[in-house]
Amino acid sequence: MSFIIKVIRKRKSVRTYTGEDLKEETLLKIGEIVKSFNRGPFGNEIRFSLLDFKDMKKDDIKPPGTYGIIRGANLFIAGAVVDSPKAMEDFGYCMERVILALTELGLGTCWMAGTFQRGAFAREINLAENELLPAITPVGYNKDKRSFVDRSLRVLGGSDNRKKWEELFFLNDINTPLQKQDAGDYLDIIESVRLGPSASNRQPWRIIKENNQNVFHFYLKRTKGYPAKIGKVKVQNIDMGIALCHFDLAAAEMGKQGKWINNKPAVDLREMEYIATWSEY
Ligand SMILES: Cc1cc2nc3c(=O)[nH]c(=O)nc-3n(C[C@H](O)[C@H](O)[C@H](O)COP(=O)(O)O)c2cc1C
């Protein structure tokens, strides 16, 4: 199993933390990580801020500002991006790179796009008028025993399950499932997408591989009845950015060279939003 798949498998949403302070050295590393992964494949720049509740105005946010969902975390990372095309995908891409780097350091995180006090966090990071605050994550050491809320959310969301390969990946058209033996060298790379986190574990990513070519079209299949937006934040487009990030990291590790291009297939796929195509050089 490739290294990146191991890290991807290791990452789980952590909602219960020990409350321990992070070592100075770890804080410095986090500072470096958020600075280095701040531009997505579509060119949008992400402005990450590290927030320590100890320094925050207590009348502004009742720590930790997550409606009781996160326990024991003092440190959060919030990210802002200018509201522009593919901003959500770039945000998802960059923040997932940050989250995987933190996972490698043995730290716990949890993607949060819904259940946090957005207004209060926005004030803390001085969100500009043209910016959006798509998501935040707590950062800290996992507590072995999960809180009741944490355990309940995992069960309700079916967090440990993922859709089957044949529901997500296709060959040439949306009616032909991609068989694992037809994935060739890309088996682990595609699998890395399937293992990714997504909002409410809805897994809206779909990939159509072209026959006999290492060309992969990424689509978003919106979940019916699931809110398309929270304010202006398109949560399932963040999920797509996460998928692109996993594909890219796994491809790089497998020595595959390619790039993201805009090459929408001519067929019109109802209910699916075309995002991007990965094409091997
Ligand atoms: C974009 C995004 C937004 C999310 N928002 C929330 C949230 O607001 N609150 C929460 O408790 N979990 C949130 N999650 C966590 C998901 O519920 C979780 O990733 C999913 O159930 C899979 O579980 P896992 O992360 O442990 O693999 C979010 C995940 C993603 C990717």
The ligand as an SDF file (V2000), in Angstrom:
LIG
                    3D

 31 33  0  0  0  0  0  0  0  0999 V2000
  -16.4700   19.5900    3.3200 C   0  0  0  0  0  0  0  0  0  0  0  0
  -16.7980   18.8490    4.5920 C   0  0  0  0  0  0  0  0  0  0  0  0
  -17.5970   19.4470    5.5480 C   0  0  0  0  0  0  0  0  0  0  0  0
  -17.8880   18.8020    6.7660 C   0  0  0  0  0  0  0  0  0  0  0  0
  -18.6280   19.4640    7.7070 N   0  0  0  0  0  0  0  0  0  0  0  0
  -18.8090   18.8760    8.9170 C   0  0  0  0  0  0  0  0  0  0  0  0
  -19.4860   19.6030    9.9540 C   0  0  0  0  0  0  0  0  0  0  0  0
  -19.9340   20.7380    9.7750 O   0  0  0  0  0  0  0  0  0  0  0  0
  -19.6300   19.0080   11.1710 N   0  0  0  0  0  0  0  0  0  0  0  0
  -19.1330   17.7470   11.4190 C   0  0  0  0  0  0  0  0  0  0  0  0
  -19.2730   17.2750   12.5430 O   0  0  0  0  0  0  0  0  0  0  0  0
  -18.4940   17.0290   10.4500 N   0  0  0  0  0  0  0  0  0  0  0  0
  -18.3140   17.5690    9.2130 C   0  0  0  0  0  0  0  0  0  0  0  0
  -17.6340   16.8780    8.2330 N   0  0  0  0  0  0  0  0  0  0  0  0
  -17.0730   15.5310    8.5060 C   0  0  0  0  0  0  0  0  0  0  0  0
  -17.8100   14.3920    7.7750 C   0  0  0  0  0  0  0  0  0  0  0  0
  -19.0230   14.1120    8.4090 O   0  0  0  0  0  0  0  0  0  0  0  0
  -16.8960   13.1510    7.7100 C   0  0  0  0  0  0  0  0  0  0  0  0
  -15.7430   13.4810    6.9670 O   0  0  0  0  0  0  0  0  0  0  0  0
  -17.5460   11.9260    7.0910 C   0  0  0  0  0  0  0  0  0  0  0  0
  -18.6420   11.4940    7.8640 O   0  0  0  0  0  0  0  0  0  0  0  0
  -16.5590   10.7560    6.9600 C   0  0  0  0  0  0  0  0  0  0  0  0
  -15.9930   10.4190    8.2150 O   0  0  0  0  0  0  0  0  0  0  0  0
  -14.4250   10.4750    8.4500 P   0  0  0  0  0  0  0  0  0  0  0  0
  -13.9660   11.8970    8.2020 O   0  0  0  0  0  0  0  0  0  0  0  0
  -14.1820   10.0600    9.8500 O   0  0  0  0  0  0  0  0  0  0  0  0
  -13.7770    9.5490    7.4450 O   0  0  0  0  0  0  0  0  0  0  0  0
  -17.3690   17.5030    7.0020 C   0  0  0  0  0  0  0  0  0  0  0  0
  -16.5690   16.8920    6.0270 C   0  0  0  0  0  0  0  0  0  0  0  0
  -16.2730   17.5620    4.8400 C   0  0  0  0  0  0  0  0  0  0  0  0
  -15.3810   16.9010    3.8350 C   0  0  0  0  0  0  0  0  0  0  0  0
  1  2  1  0
  2  3  1  0
  2 30  2  0
  3  4  2  0
  4  5  1  0
  4 28  1  0
  5  6  2  0
  6  7  1  0
  6 13  1  0
  7  8  2  0
  7  9  1  0
  9 10  1  0
 10 11  2  0
 10 12  1  0
 12 13  2  0
 13 14  1  0
 14 15  1  0
 14 28  1  0
 15 16  1  0
 16 17  1  0
 16 18  1  0
 18 19  1  0
 18 20  1  0
 20 21  1  0
 20 22  1  0
 22 23  1  0
 23 24  1  0
 24 25  2  0
 24 26  1  0
 24 27  1  0
 28 29  2  0
 29 30  1  0
 30 31  1  0
M  END
$$$$
